[in-house]
Amino acid sequence: MKIGSRLSLWRLGDGLVILSEQRRFDQLCERIRSTLMAVDLTAEEVLATLPEVRIRVYAHRYGHYANSK
């Protein structure tokens, strides 16, 4: 870890865990990878769902603007 690095603080019981953001990101990537492997999905299959998911998220988050016209 370098001076000025971004940190993440996690409360664990009565204590704190301090991690660099890069380490946290790496851990998240590993969790995603192992989850995808456990359900036998490839990265390409997940990426193929993005256009549909983007539309649903947009409609959920901003749909009220379309309904107010």
mmCIF file as Biopython writes it, N, C-alpha, C and O atoms, coordinates in Angstrom:
data_model
#
loop_
_atom_site.group_PDB
_atom_site.id
_atom_site.type_symbol
_atom_site.label_atom_id
_atom_site.label_alt_id
_atom_site.label_comp_id
_atom_site.label_asym_id
_atom_site.label_entity_id
_atom_site.label_seq_id
_atom_site.pdbx_PDB_ins_code
_atom_site.Cartn_x
_atom_site.Cartn_y
_atom_site.Cartn_z
_atom_site.occupancy
_atom_site.B_iso_or_equiv
_atom_site.auth_seq_id
_atom_site.auth_asym_id
_atom_site.pdbx_PDB_model_num
ATOM 1   N N  . MET A ? 1  ? 0.860   -1.175  0.000   1.0 0.0 1  A 1 
ATOM 2   C CA . MET A ? 1  ? 0.000   0.000   0.000   1.0 0.0 1  A 1 
ATOM 3   C C  . MET A ? 1  ? 0.902   1.232   0.000   1.0 0.0 1  A 1 
ATOM 4   O O  . MET A ? 1  ? 1.913   1.279   0.701   1.0 0.0 1  A 1 
ATOM 5   N N  . LYS A ? 2  ? 0.520   2.219   -0.793  1.0 0.0 2  A 1 
ATOM 6   C CA . LYS A ? 2  ? 1.314   3.443   -0.904  1.0 0.0 2  A 1 
ATOM 7   C C  . LYS A ? 2  ? 0.642   4.580   -0.144  1.0 0.0 2  A 1 
ATOM 8   O O  . LYS A ? 2  ? -0.558  4.525   0.127   1.0 0.0 2  A 1 
ATOM 9   N N  . ILE A ? 3  ? 1.402   5.598   0.194   1.0 0.0 3  A 1 
ATOM 10  C CA . ILE A ? 3  ? 0.838   6.801   0.810   1.0 0.0 3  A 1 
ATOM 11  C C  . ILE A ? 3  ? -0.165  7.398   -0.163  1.0 0.0 3  A 1 
ATOM 12  O O  . ILE A ? 3  ? 0.126   7.551   -1.349  1.0 0.0 3  A 1 
ATOM 13  N N  . GLY A ? 4  ? -1.348  7.734   0.341   1.0 0.0 4  A 1 
ATOM 14  C CA . GLY A ? 4  ? -2.392  8.307   -0.492  1.0 0.0 4  A 1 
ATOM 15  C C  . GLY A ? 4  ? -3.315  7.271   -1.110  1.0 0.0 4  A 1 
ATOM 16  O O  . GLY A ? 4  ? -4.252  7.628   -1.825  1.0 0.0 4  A 1 
ATOM 17  N N  . SER A ? 5  ? -3.065  5.989   -0.845  1.0 0.0 5  A 1 
ATOM 18  C CA . SER A ? 5  ? -3.933  4.933   -1.379  1.0 0.0 5  A 1 
ATOM 19  C C  . SER A ? 5  ? -5.317  5.032   -0.757  1.0 0.0 5  A 1 
ATOM 20  O O  . SER A ? 5  ? -5.465  5.425   0.400   1.0 0.0 5  A 1 
ATOM 21  N N  . ARG A ? 6  ? -6.326  4.670   -1.537  1.0 0.0 6  A 1 
ATOM 22  C CA . ARG A ? 6  ? -7.695  4.624   -1.024  1.0 0.0 6  A 1 
ATOM 23  C C  . ARG A ? 6  ? -7.852  3.397   -0.150  1.0 0.0 6  A 1 
ATOM 24  O O  . ARG A ? 6  ? -7.313  2.329   -0.441  1.0 0.0 6  A 1 
ATOM 25  N N  . LEU A ? 7  ? -8.605  3.571   0.930   1.0 0.0 7  A 1 
ATOM 26  C CA . LEU A ? 7  ? -8.820  2.487   1.880   1.0 0.0 7  A 1 
ATOM 27  C C  . LEU A ? 7  ? -10.299 2.183   2.027   1.0 0.0 7  A 1 
ATOM 28  O O  . LEU A ? 7  ? -11.156 3.030   1.774   1.0 0.0 7  A 1 
ATOM 29  N N  . SER A ? 8  ? -10.577 0.972   2.438   1.0 0.0 8  A 1 
ATOM 30  C CA . SER A ? 8  ? -11.924 0.538   2.778   1.0 0.0 8  A 1 
ATOM 31  C C  . SER A ? 8  ? -11.903 0.134   4.242   1.0 0.0 8  A 1 
ATOM 32  O O  . SER A ? 8  ? -10.982 -0.553  4.685   1.0 0.0 8  A 1 
ATOM 33  N N  . LEU A ? 9  ? -12.904 0.551   4.989   1.0 0.0 9  A 1 
ATOM 34  C CA . LEU A ? 9  ? -13.023 0.155   6.387   1.0 0.0 9  A 1 
ATOM 35  C C  . LEU A ? 9  ? -14.237 -0.738  6.528   1.0 0.0 9  A 1 
ATOM 36  O O  . LEU A ? 9  ? -15.333 -0.364  6.108   1.0 0.0 9  A 1 
ATOM 37  N N  . TRP A ? 10 ? -14.063 -1.903  7.107   1.0 0.0 10 A 1 
ATOM 38  C CA . TRP A ? 10 ? -15.164 -2.833  7.350   1.0 0.0 10 A 1 
ATOM 39  C C  . TRP A ? 10 ? -15.237 -3.096  8.835   1.0 0.0 10 A 1 
ATOM 40  O O  . TRP A ? 10 ? -14.229 -3.396  9.474   1.0 0.0 10 A 1 
ATOM 41  N N  . ARG A ? 11 ? -16.436 -2.984  9.386   1.0 0.0 11 A 1 
ATOM 42  C CA . ARG A ? 11 ? -16.615 -3.315  10.794  1.0 0.0 11 A 1 
ATOM 43  C C  . ARG A ? 11 ? -16.765 -4.823  10.902  1.0 0.0 11 A 1 
ATOM 44  O O  . ARG A ? 11 ? -17.572 -5.424  10.192  1.0 0.0 11 A 1 
ATOM 45  N N  . LEU A ? 12 ? -16.003 -5.425  11.773  1.0 0.0 12 A 1 
ATOM 46  C CA . LEU A ? 12 ? -16.048 -6.859  11.993  1.0 0.0 12 A 1 
ATOM 47  C C  . LEU A ? 12 ? -16.144 -7.080  13.496  1.0 0.0 12 A 1 
ATOM 48  O O  . LEU A ? 12 ? -15.147 -7.020  14.215  1.0 0.0 12 A 1 
ATOM 49  N N  . GLY A ? 13 ? -17.363 -7.337  13.955  1.0 0.0 13 A 1 
ATOM 50  C CA . GLY A ? 13 ? -17.576 -7.460  15.399  1.0 0.0 13 A 1 
ATOM 51  C C  . GLY A ? 13 ? -17.298 -6.126  16.068  1.0 0.0 13 A 1 
ATOM 52  O O  . GLY A ? 13 ? -17.906 -5.112  15.727  1.0 0.0 13 A 1 
ATOM 53  N N  . ASP A ? 14 ? -16.385 -6.133  17.012  1.0 0.0 14 A 1 
ATOM 54  C CA . ASP A ? 14 ? -16.013 -4.906  17.726  1.0 0.0 14 A 1 
ATOM 55  C C  . ASP A ? 14 ? -14.789 -4.231  17.121  1.0 0.0 14 A 1 
ATOM 56  O O  . ASP A ? 14 ? -14.290 -3.249  17.671  1.0 0.0 14 A 1 
ATOM 57  N N  . GLY A ? 15 ? -14.304 -4.743  16.001  1.0 0.0 15 A 1 
ATOM 58  C CA . GLY A ? 15 ? -13.092 -4.188  15.411  1.0 0.0 15 A 1 
ATOM 59  C C  . GLY A ? 15 ? -13.314 -3.690  14.000  1.0 0.0 15 A 1 
ATOM 60  O O  . GLY A ? 15 ? -14.416 -3.769  13.457  1.0 0.0 15 A 1 
ATOM 61  N N  . LEU A ? 16 ? -12.249 -3.176  13.419  1.0 0.0 16 A 1 
ATOM 62  C CA . LEU A ? 16 ? -12.266 -2.687  12.048  1.0 0.0 16 A 1 
ATOM 63  C C  . LEU A ? 16 ? -11.228 -3.442  11.234  1.0 0.0 16 A 1 
ATOM 64  O O  . LEU A ? 16 ? -10.147 -3.768  11.725  1.0 0.0 16 A 1 
ATOM 65  N N  . VAL A ? 17 ? -11.575 -3.716  9.977   1.0 0.0 17 A 1 
ATOM 66  C CA . VAL A ? 17 ? -10.626 -4.284  9.027   1.0 0.0 17 A 1 
ATOM 67  C C  . VAL A ? 17 ? -10.342 -3.193  8.010   1.0 0.0 17 A 1 
ATOM 68  O O  . VAL A ? 17 ? -11.263 -2.624  7.425   1.0 0.0 17 A 1 
ATOM 69  N N  . ILE A ? 18 ? -9.073  -2.906  7.804   1.0 0.0 18 A 1 
ATOM 70  C CA . ILE A ? 18 ? -8.672  -1.867  6.849   1.0 0.0 18 A 1 
ATOM 71  C C  . ILE A ? 18 ? -8.017  -2.556  5.657   1.0 0.0 18 A 1 
ATOM 72  O O  . ILE A ? 18 ? -7.022  -3.267  5.800   1.0 0.0 18 A 1 
ATOM 73  N N  . LEU A ? 19 ? -8.595  -2.331  4.478   1.0 0.0 19 A 1 
ATOM 74  C CA . LEU A ? 19 ? -8.076  -2.922  3.241   1.0 0.0 19 A 1 
ATOM 75  C C  . LEU A ? 19 ? -7.853  -1.838  2.207   1.0 0.0 19 A 1 
ATOM 76  O O  . LEU A ? 19 ? -8.559  -0.830  2.182   1.0 0.0 19 A 1 
ATOM 77  N N  . SER A ? 20 ? -6.871  -2.054  1.361   1.0 0.0 20 A 1 
ATOM 78  C CA . SER A ? 20 ? -6.713  -1.130  0.245   1.0 0.0 20 A 1 
ATOM 79  C C  . SER A ? 20 ? -7.854  -1.382  -0.728  1.0 0.0 20 A 1 
ATOM 80  O O  . SER A ? 20 ? -8.328  -2.512  -0.844  1.0 0.0 20 A 1 
ATOM 81  N N  . GLU A ? 21 ? -8.300  -0.350  -1.425  1.0 0.0 21 A 1 
ATOM 82  C CA . GLU A ? 21 ? -9.375  -0.503  -2.400  1.0 0.0 21 A 1 
ATOM 83  C C  . GLU A ? 21 ? -9.002  -1.516  -3.465  1.0 0.0 21 A 1 
ATOM 84  O O  . GLU A ? 21 ? -9.868  -2.258  -3.928  1.0 0.0 21 A 1 
ATOM 85  N N  . GLN A ? 22 ? -7.743  -1.570  -3.867  1.0 0.0 22 A 1 
ATOM 86  C CA . GLN A ? 22 ? -7.328  -2.535  -4.891  1.0 0.0 22 A 1 
ATOM 87  C C  . GLN A ? 22 ? -7.527  -3.955  -4.383  1.0 0.0 22 A 1 
ATOM 88  O O  . GLN A ? 22 ? -8.005  -4.821  -5.115  1.0 0.0 22 A 1 
ATOM 89  N N  . ARG A ? 23 ? -7.166  -4.188  -3.146  1.0 0.0 23 A 1 
ATOM 90  C CA . ARG A ? 23 ? -7.349  -5.534  -2.587  1.0 0.0 23 A 1 
ATOM 91  C C  . ARG A ? 23 ? -8.830  -5.883  -2.511  1.0 0.0 23 A 1 
ATOM 92  O O  . ARG A ? 23 ? -9.223  -7.010  -2.811  1.0 0.0 23 A 1 
ATOM 93  N N  . ARG A ? 24 ? -9.642  -4.922  -2.113  1.0 0.0 24 A 1 
ATOM 94  C CA . ARG A ? 24 ? -11.081 -5.153  -2.048  1.0 0.0 24 A 1 
ATOM 95  C C  . ARG A ? 24 ? -11.637 -5.470  -3.440  1.0 0.0 24 A 1 
ATOM 96  O O  . ARG A ? 24 ? -12.461 -6.371  -3.595  1.0 0.0 24 A 1 
ATOM 97  N N  . PHE A ? 25 ? -11.186 -4.730  -4.436  1.0 0.0 25 A 1 
ATOM 98  C CA . PHE A ? 25 ? -11.619 -4.976  -5.810  1.0 0.0 25 A 1 
ATOM 99  C C  . PHE A ? 25 ? -11.201 -6.374  -6.265  1.0 0.0 25 A 1 
ATOM 100 O O  . PHE A ? 25 ? -11.987 -7.094  -6.881  1.0 0.0 25 A 1 
ATOM 101 N N  . ASP A ? 26 ? -9.964  -6.749  -5.957  1.0 0.0 26 A 1 
ATOM 102 C CA . ASP A ? 26 ? -9.481  -8.083  -6.327  1.0 0.0 26 A 1 
ATOM 103 C C  . ASP A ? 26 ? -10.314 -9.170  -5.653  1.0 0.0 26 A 1 
ATOM 104 O O  . ASP A ? 26 ? -10.629 -10.184 -6.276  1.0 0.0 26 A 1 
ATOM 105 N N  . GLN A ? 27 ? -10.672 -8.969  -4.393  1.0 0.0 27 A 1 
ATOM 106 C CA . GLN A ? 27 ? -11.501 -9.944  -3.685  1.0 0.0 27 A 1 
ATOM 107 C C  . GLN A ? 27 ? -12.884 -10.041 -4.315  1.0 0.0 27 A 1 
ATOM 108 O O  . GLN A ? 27 ? -13.423 -11.138 -4.463  1.0 0.0 27 A 1 
ATOM 109 N N  . LEU A ? 28 ? -13.460 -8.908  -4.685  1.0 0.0 28 A 1 
ATOM 110 C CA . LEU A ? 28 ? -14.759 -8.902  -5.340  1.0 0.0 28 A 1 
ATOM 111 C C  . LEU A ? 28 ? -14.694 -9.651  -6.667  1.0 0.0 28 A 1 
ATOM 112 O O  . LEU A ? 28 ? -15.581 -10.449 -6.971  1.0 0.0 28 A 1 
ATOM 113 N N  . CYS A ? 29 ? -13.668 -9.406  -7.448  1.0 0.0 29 A 1 
ATOM 114 C CA . CYS A ? 29 ? -13.498 -10.101 -8.732  1.0 0.0 29 A 1 
ATOM 115 C C  . CYS A ? 29 ? -13.390 -11.605 -8.523  1.0 0.0 29 A 1 
ATOM 116 O O  . CYS A ? 29 ? -13.961 -12.383 -9.287  1.0 0.0 29 A 1 
ATOM 117 N N  . GLU A ? 30 ? -12.673 -12.010 -7.510  1.0 0.0 30 A 1 
ATOM 118 C CA . GLU A ? 30 ? -12.527 -13.442 -7.226  1.0 0.0 30 A 1 
ATOM 119 C C  . GLU A ? 30 ? -13.861 -14.058 -6.811  1.0 0.0 30 A 1 
ATOM 120 O O  . GLU A ? 30 ? -14.175 -15.179 -7.213  1.0 0.0 30 A 1 
ATOM 121 N N  . ARG A ? 31 ? -14.645 -13.342 -6.015  1.0 0.0 31 A 1 
ATOM 122 C CA . ARG A ? 31 ? -15.961 -13.851 -5.614  1.0 0.0 31 A 1 
ATOM 123 C C  . ARG A ? 31 ? -16.877 -13.998 -6.817  1.0 0.0 31 A 1 
ATOM 124 O O  . ARG A ? 31 ? -17.603 -14.985 -6.935  1.0 0.0 31 A 1 
ATOM 125 N N  . ILE A ? 32 ? -16.844 -13.019 -7.707  1.0 0.0 32 A 1 
ATOM 126 C CA . ILE A ? 32 ? -17.665 -13.089 -8.922  1.0 0.0 32 A 1 
ATOM 127 C C  . ILE A ? 32 ? -17.220 -14.269 -9.780  1.0 0.0 32 A 1 
ATOM 128 O O  . ILE A ? 32 ? -18.054 -15.034 -10.265 1.0 0.0 32 A 1 
ATOM 129 N N  . ARG A ? 33 ? -15.915 -14.419 -9.969  1.0 0.0 33 A 1 
ATOM 130 C CA . ARG A ? 33 ? -15.386 -15.516 -10.777 1.0 0.0 33 A 1 
ATOM 131 C C  . ARG A ? 33 ? -15.803 -16.872 -10.215 1.0 0.0 33 A 1 
ATOM 132 O O  . ARG A ? 33 ? -16.255 -17.742 -10.959 1.0 0.0 33 A 1 
ATOM 133 N N  . SER A ? 34 ? -15.653 -17.051 -8.916  1.0 0.0 34 A 1 
ATOM 134 C CA . SER A ? 34 ? -15.988 -18.353 -8.332  1.0 0.0 34 A 1 
ATOM 135 C C  . SER A ? 34 ? -17.494 -18.618 -8.377  1.0 0.0 34 A 1 
ATOM 136 O O  . SER A ? 34 ? -17.917 -19.763 -8.539  1.0 0.0 34 A 1 
ATOM 137 N N  . THR A ? 35 ? -18.306 -17.561 -8.234  1.0 0.0 35 A 1 
ATOM 138 C CA . THR A ? 35 ? -19.758 -17.729 -8.329  1.0 0.0 35 A 1 
ATOM 139 C C  . THR A ? 35 ? -20.161 -18.131 -9.742  1.0 0.0 35 A 1 
ATOM 140 O O  . THR A ? 35 ? -20.983 -19.029 -9.921  1.0 0.0 35 A 1 
ATOM 141 N N  . LEU A ? 36 ? -19.591 -17.477 -10.740 1.0 0.0 36 A 1 
ATOM 142 C CA . LEU A ? 36 ? -19.901 -17.811 -12.135 1.0 0.0 36 A 1 
ATOM 143 C C  . LEU A ? 36 ? -19.472 -19.239 -12.460 1.0 0.0 36 A 1 
ATOM 144 O O  . LEU A ? 36 ? -20.188 -19.962 -13.152 1.0 0.0 36 A 1 
ATOM 145 N N  . MET A ? 37 ? -18.314 -19.642 -11.967 1.0 0.0 37 A 1 
ATOM 146 C CA . MET A ? 37 ? -17.842 -21.004 -12.218 1.0 0.0 37 A 1 
ATOM 147 C C  . MET A ? 37 ? -18.751 -22.028 -11.535 1.0 0.0 37 A 1 
ATOM 148 O O  . MET A ? 37 ? -18.987 -23.106 -12.080 1.0 0.0 37 A 1 
ATOM 149 N N  . ALA A ? 38 ? -19.258 -21.700 -10.352 1.0 0.0 38 A 1 
ATOM 150 C CA . ALA A ? 38 ? -20.114 -22.635 -9.608  1.0 0.0 38 A 1 
ATOM 151 C C  . ALA A ? 38 ? -21.426 -22.904 -10.336 1.0 0.0 38 A 1 
ATOM 152 O O  . ALA A ? 38 ? -21.983 -23.996 -10.230 1.0 0.0 38 A 1 
ATOM 153 N N  . VAL A ? 39 ? -21.921 -21.912 -11.074 1.0 0.0 39 A 1 
ATOM 154 C CA . VAL A ? 39 ? -23.179 -22.089 -11.810 1.0 0.0 39 A 1 
ATOM 155 C C  . VAL A ? 39 ? -22.927 -22.309 -13.301 1.0 0.0 39 A 1 
ATOM 156 O O  . VAL A ? 39 ? -23.859 -22.291 -14.105 1.0 0.0 39 A 1 
ATOM 157 N N  . ASP A ? 40 ? -21.670 -22.515 -13.659 1.0 0.0 40 A 1 
ATOM 158 C CA . ASP A ? 40 ? -21.261 -22.850 -15.026 1.0 0.0 40 A 1 
ATOM 159 C C  . ASP A ? 40 ? -21.662 -21.785 -16.048 1.0 0.0 40 A 1 
ATOM 160 O O  . ASP A ? 40 ? -22.176 -22.103 -17.120 1.0 0.0 40 A 1 
ATOM 161 N N  . LEU A ? 41 ? -21.422 -20.520 -15.704 1.0 0.0 41 A 1 
ATOM 162 C CA . LEU A ? 41 ? -21.651 -19.412 -16.639 1.0 0.0 41 A 1 
ATOM 163 C C  . LEU A ? 41 ? -20.309 -18.852 -17.090 1.0 0.0 41 A 1 
ATOM 164 O O  . LEU A ? 41 ? -19.359 -18.779 -16.311 1.0 0.0 41 A 1 
ATOM 165 N N  . THR A ? 42 ? -20.246 -18.465 -18.339 1.0 0.0 42 A 1 
ATOM 166 C CA . THR A ? 42 ? -19.032 -17.816 -18.843 1.0 0.0 42 A 1 
ATOM 167 C C  . THR A ? 42 ? -19.219 -16.302 -18.766 1.0 0.0 42 A 1 
ATOM 168 O O  . THR A ? 42 ? -20.337 -15.799 -18.659 1.0 0.0 42 A 1 
ATOM 169 N N  . ALA A ? 43 ? -18.108 -15.603 -18.823 1.0 0.0 43 A 1 
ATOM 170 C CA . ALA A ? 43 ? -18.170 -14.140 -18.838 1.0 0.0 43 A 1 
ATOM 171 C C  . ALA A ? 43 ? -18.959 -13.657 -20.048 1.0 0.0 43 A 1 
ATOM 172 O O  . ALA A ? 43 ? -19.695 -12.674 -19.957 1.0 0.0 43 A 1 
ATOM 173 N N  . GLU A ? 44 ? -18.811 -14.334 -21.170 1.0 0.0 44 A 1 
ATOM 174 C CA . GLU A ? 44 ? -19.521 -13.947 -22.397 1.0 0.0 44 A 1 
ATOM 175 C C  . GLU A ? 44 ? -21.032 -14.071 -22.214 1.0 0.0 44 A 1 
ATOM 176 O O  . GLU A ? 44 ? -21.783 -13.223 -22.696 1.0 0.0 44 A 1 
ATOM 177 N N  . GLU A ? 45 ? -21.484 -15.117 -21.523 1.0 0.0 45 A 1 
ATOM 178 C CA . GLU A ? 45 ? -22.914 -15.296 -21.280 1.0 0.0 45 A 1 
ATOM 179 C C  . GLU A ? 45 ? -23.469 -14.185 -20.384 1.0 0.0 45 A 1 
ATOM 180 O O  . GLU A ? 45 ? -24.574 -13.688 -20.603 1.0 0.0 45 A 1 
ATOM 181 N N  . VAL A ? 46 ? -22.700 -13.815 -19.396 1.0 0.0 46 A 1 
ATOM 182 C CA . VAL A ? 46 ? -23.131 -12.727 -18.511 1.0 0.0 46 A 1 
ATOM 183 C C  . VAL A ? 46 ? -23.162 -11.412 -19.278 1.0 0.0 46 A 1 
ATOM 184 O O  . VAL A ? 46 ? -24.127 -10.656 -19.168 1.0 0.0 46 A 1 
ATOM 185 N N  . LEU A ? 47 ? -22.128 -11.131 -20.047 1.0 0.0 47 A 1 
ATOM 186 C CA . LEU A ? 47 ? -22.074 -9.887  -20.817 1.0 0.0 47 A 1 
ATOM 187 C C  . LEU A ? 47 ? -23.215 -9.794  -21.823 1.0 0.0 47 A 1 
ATOM 188 O O  . LEU A ? 47 ? -23.700 -8.700  -22.112 1.0 0.0 47 A 1 
ATOM 189 N N  . ALA A ? 48 ? -23.640 -10.920 -22.351 1.0 0.0 48 A 1 
ATOM 190 C CA . ALA A ? 48 ? -24.737 -10.922 -23.318 1.0 0.0 48 A 1 
ATOM 191 C C  . ALA A ? 48 ? -26.050 -10.453 -22.696 1.0 0.0 48 A 1 
ATOM 192 O O  . ALA A ? 48 ? -26.947 -10.017 -23.418 1.0 0.0 48 A 1 
ATOM 193 N N  . THR A ? 49 ? -26.180 -10.536 -21.375 1.0 0.0 49 A 1 
ATOM 194 C CA . THR A ? 49 ? -27.415 -10.107 -20.702 1.0 0.0 49 A 1 
ATOM 195 C C  . THR A ? 49 ? -27.432 -8.609  -20.420 1.0 0.0 49 A 1 
ATOM 196 O O  . THR A ? 49 ? -28.474 -8.068  -20.048 1.0 0.0 49 A 1 
ATOM 197 N N  . LEU A ? 50 ? -26.311 -7.936  -20.588 1.0 0.0 50 A 1 
ATOM 198 C CA . LEU A ? 50 ? -26.226 -6.523  -20.199 1.0 0.0 50 A 1 
ATOM 199 C C  . LEU A ? 50 ? -27.224 -5.602  -20.908 1.0 0.0 50 A 1 
ATOM 200 O O  . LEU A ? 50 ? -27.827 -4.765  -20.237 1.0 0.0 50 A 1 
ATOM 201 N N  . PRO A ? 51 ? -27.431 -5.707  -22.223 1.0 0.0 51 A 1 
ATOM 202 C CA . PRO A ? 51 ? -28.397 -4.786  -22.849 1.0 0.0 51 A 1 
ATOM 203 C C  . PRO A ? 51 ? -29.794 -4.879  -22.227 1.0 0.0 51 A 1 
ATOM 204 O O  . PRO A ? 51 ? -30.423 -3.854  -21.964 1.0 0.0 51 A 1 
ATOM 205 N N  . GLU A ? 52 ? -30.281 -6.100  -21.991 1.0 0.0 52 A 1 
ATOM 206 C CA . GLU A ? 52 ? -31.607 -6.258  -21.387 1.0 0.0 52 A 1 
ATOM 207 C C  . GLU A ? 52 ? -31.636 -5.738  -19.949 1.0 0.0 52 A 1 
ATOM 208 O O  . GLU A ? 52 ? -32.579 -5.059  -19.543 1.0 0.0 52 A 1 
ATOM 209 N N  . VAL A ? 53 ? -30.607 -6.061  -19.198 1.0 0.0 53 A 1 
ATOM 210 C CA . VAL A ? 53 ? -30.542 -5.612  -17.801 1.0 0.0 53 A 1 
ATOM 211 C C  . VAL A ? 53 ? -30.452 -4.094  -17.736 1.0 0.0 53 A 1 
ATOM 212 O O  . VAL A ? 53 ? -31.083 -3.476  -16.878 1.0 0.0 53 A 1 
ATOM 213 N N  . ARG A ? 54 ? -29.677 -3.484  -18.628 1.0 0.0 54 A 1 
ATOM 214 C CA . ARG A ? 54 ? -29.547 -2.016  -18.652 1.0 0.0 54 A 1 
ATOM 215 C C  . ARG A ? 54 ? -30.913 -1.368  -18.878 1.0 0.0 54 A 1 
ATOM 216 O O  . ARG A ? 54 ? -31.241 -0.371  -18.234 1.0 0.0 54 A 1 
ATOM 217 N N  . ILE A ? 55 ? -31.706 -1.925  -19.785 1.0 0.0 55 A 1 
ATOM 218 C CA . ILE A ? 55 ? -33.045 -1.389  -20.061 1.0 0.0 55 A 1 
ATOM 219 C C  . ILE A ? 55 ? -33.930 -1.502  -18.829 1.0 0.0 55 A 1 
ATOM 220 O O  . ILE A ? 55 ? -34.642 -0.560  -18.480 1.0 0.0 55 A 1 
ATOM 221 N N  . ARG A ? 56 ? -33.885 -2.661  -18.167 1.0 0.0 56 A 1 
ATOM 222 C CA . ARG A ? 56 ? -34.719 -2.858  -16.965 1.0 0.0 56 A 1 
ATOM 223 C C  . ARG A ? 56 ? -34.309 -1.933  -15.835 1.0 0.0 56 A 1 
ATOM 224 O O  . ARG A ? 56 ? -35.169 -1.365  -15.163 1.0 0.0 56 A 1 
ATOM 225 N N  . VAL A ? 57 ? -33.011 -1.771  -15.613 1.0 0.0 57 A 1 
ATOM 226 C CA . VAL A ? 57 ? -32.534 -0.883  -14.546 1.0 0.0 57 A 1 
ATOM 227 C C  . VAL A ? 57 ? -32.925 0.554   -14.848 1.0 0.0 57 A 1 
ATOM 228 O O  . VAL A ? 57 ? -33.380 1.274   -13.958 1.0 0.0 57 A 1 
ATOM 229 N N  . TYR A ? 58 ? -32.754 0.978   -16.095 1.0 0.0 58 A 1 
ATOM 230 C CA . TYR A ? 58 ? -33.119 2.337   -16.480 1.0 0.0 58 A 1 
ATOM 231 C C  . TYR A ? 58 ? -34.619 2.575   -16.258 1.0 0.0 58 A 1 
ATOM 232 O O  . TYR A ? 58 ? -35.014 3.599   -15.701 1.0 0.0 58 A 1 
ATOM 233 N N  . ALA A ? 59 ? -35.446 1.625   -16.695 1.0 0.0 59 A 1 
ATOM 234 C CA . ALA A ? 59 ? -36.901 1.768   -16.523 1.0 0.0 59 A 1 
ATOM 235 C C  . ALA A ? 59 ? -37.271 1.824   -15.044 1.0 0.0 59 A 1 
ATOM 236 O O  . ALA A ? 59 ? -38.136 2.604   -14.646 1.0 0.0 59 A 1 
ATOM 237 N N  . HIS A ? 60 ? -36.626 1.008   -14.244 1.0 0.0 60 A 1 
ATOM 238 C CA . HIS A ? 60 ? -36.918 0.996   -12.805 1.0 0.0 60 A 1 
ATOM 239 C C  . HIS A ? 60 ? -36.496 2.303   -12.148 1.0 0.0 60 A 1 
ATOM 240 O O  . HIS A ? 60 ? -37.224 2.862   -11.327 1.0 0.0 60 A 1 
ATOM 241 N N  . ARG A ? 61 ? -35.318 2.780   -12.517 1.0 0.0 61 A 1 
ATOM 242 C CA . ARG A ? 61 ? -34.772 3.969   -11.859 1.0 0.0 61 A 1 
ATOM 243 C C  . ARG A ? 61 ? -35.357 5.279   -12.405 1.0 0.0 61 A 1 
ATOM 244 O O  . ARG A ? 61 ? -35.592 6.217   -11.643 1.0 0.0 61 A 1 
ATOM 245 N N  . TYR A ? 62 ? -35.586 5.342   -13.702 1.0 0.0 62 A 1 
ATOM 246 C CA . TYR A ? 62 ? -35.991 6.607   -14.332 1.0 0.0 62 A 1 
ATOM 247 C C  . TYR A ? 62 ? -37.347 6.531   -15.025 1.0 0.0 62 A 1 
ATOM 248 O O  . TYR A ? 62 ? -37.744 7.481   -15.700 1.0 0.0 62 A 1 
ATOM 249 N N  . GLY A ? 63 ? -38.055 5.435   -14.874 1.0 0.0 63 A 1 
ATOM 250 C CA . GLY A ? 63 ? -39.336 5.266   -15.543 1.0 0.0 63 A 1 
ATOM 251 C C  . GLY A ? 63 ? -40.358 6.329   -15.177 1.0 0.0 63 A 1 
ATOM 252 O O  . GLY A ? 63 ? -41.233 6.647   -15.982 1.0 0.0 63 A 1 
ATOM 253 N N  . HIS A ? 64 ? -40.262 6.882   -13.976 1.0 0.0 64 A 1 
ATOM 254 C CA . HIS A ? 64 ? -41.222 7.898   -13.566 1.0 0.0 64 A 1 
ATOM 255 C C  . HIS A ? 64 ? -41.123 9.159   -14.421 1.0 0.0 64 A 1 
ATOM 256 O O  . HIS A ? 64 ? -42.099 9.900   -14.539 1.0 0.0 64 A 1 
ATOM 257 N N  . TYR A ? 65 ? -39.952 9.412   -15.022 1.0 0.0 65 A 1 
ATOM 258 C CA . TYR A ? 65 ? -39.837 10.577  -15.913 1.0 0.0 65 A 1 
ATOM 259 C C  . TYR A ? 65 ? -40.655 10.361  -17.170 1.0 0.0 65 A 1 
ATOM 260 O O  . TYR A ? 65 ? -41.286 11.300  -17.656 1.0 0.0 65 A 1 
ATOM 261 N N  . ALA A ? 66 ? -40.662 9.166   -17.703 1.0 0.0 66 A 1 
ATOM 262 C CA . ALA A ? 66 ? -41.422 8.864   -18.912 1.0 0.0 66 A 1 
ATOM 263 C C  . ALA A ? 66 ? -42.919 8.923   -18.613 1.0 0.0 66 A 1 
ATOM 264 O O  . ALA A ? 66 ? -43.703 9.334   -19.468 1.0 0.0 66 A 1 
ATOM 265 N N  . ASN A ? 67 ? -43.322 8.517   -17.409 1.0 0.0 67 A 1 
ATOM 266 C CA . ASN A ? 67 ? -44.738 8.504   -17.037 1.0 0.0 67 A 1 
ATOM 267 C C  . ASN A ? 67 ? -45.267 9.889   -16.710 1.0 0.0 67 A 1 
ATOM 268 O O  . ASN A ? 67 ? -46.481 10.094  -16.697 1.0 0.0 67 A 1 
ATOM 269 N N  . SER A ? 68 ? -44.375 10.858  -16.443 1.0 0.0 68 A 1 
ATOM 270 C CA . SER A ? 68 ? -44.835 12.192  -16.039 1.0 0.0 68 A 1 
ATOM 271 C C  . SER A ? 68 ? -45.083 13.109  -17.232 1.0 0.0 68 A 1 
ATOM 272 O O  . SER A ? 68 ? -45.527 14.240  -17.039 1.0 0.0 68 A 1 
ATOM 273 N N  . LYS A ? 69 ? -44.816 12.666  -18.451 1.0 0.0 69 A 1 
ATOM 274 C CA . LYS A ? 69 ? -45.009 13.509  -19.643 1.0 0.0 69 A 1 
ATOM 275 C C  . LYS A ? 69 ? -46.429 13.479  -20.111 1.0 0.0 69 A 1 
ATOM 276 O O  . LYS A ? 69 ? -46.767 14.130  -21.099 1.0 0.0 69 A 1 
#
